[in-house]
Amino acid sequence: MTDTMALAQKITVIASLAFFMLGLLGGVWKYAKIRTSADGQAPVYVDVFHRSTLLYAFACVLLERMVELSELPALVELLALAGLIGFFGFAVFGYALHGWLEDTDNQLRRPYRLGRSELAPAIVHGSMAALVVAEIGGFVVLAVGVIAAL
C-alpha cells in the first residue's frame, strides 16, 4: 500500500483480508464438524459463517474499488464503510456464535434463541432494521459517489 492510498481504502483492504482469513479458518471448522457428525453435515450456522465470510471478503474488494472511484469527502466514505463493514462483522459474529452454540438452524424463527436463552423480538428486529439501514444506506452513499465521479 502506498502512503497516498486513502484511509477508507486501507480499511476495506484490511477488512477483505480479515474476512477471507476467517473464511479459510471457517472452512477448517466446517470440515472438522463434518468429520465428527453422524450425518456428515456441519451445523447450519457453521456453514453460514464459512460462506458469508468469503462473500464479505469479496464484497470488501468491491467497496474498495467504489471508494477509489468515488469523489465523496473522506469522512462521508468512512461513515458509509463503518456501517457496511461494521454490520458485516456483526452478522459474522452472530453466525459464529450460533454455530458454536449449535442453538438454532434459523436465527429469525421464533422463539429467538441464543444458547439456552430467548432474545426479545425487539432486539432481533431492531438489529435487523439497523443492519438493513447501515448496509443499504452505506452502499447507496458510495454508489452515489461513484456515479457522480463517472
Secondary structure, 3 states (H helix, E strand, C coil): CCCCCCHHHHHHHHHHHHHHHHHHHHHHHHHHHHHHCCCCCCCHHHHHHHHHHHHHHHHHHHHHHHHHHCCCCHHHHHHHHHHHHHHHHHHHHHHHHHHHHCCCCCCCCCCCEECCEECCHHHHHHHHHHHHHHHHHHHHHHHHHHHHHC
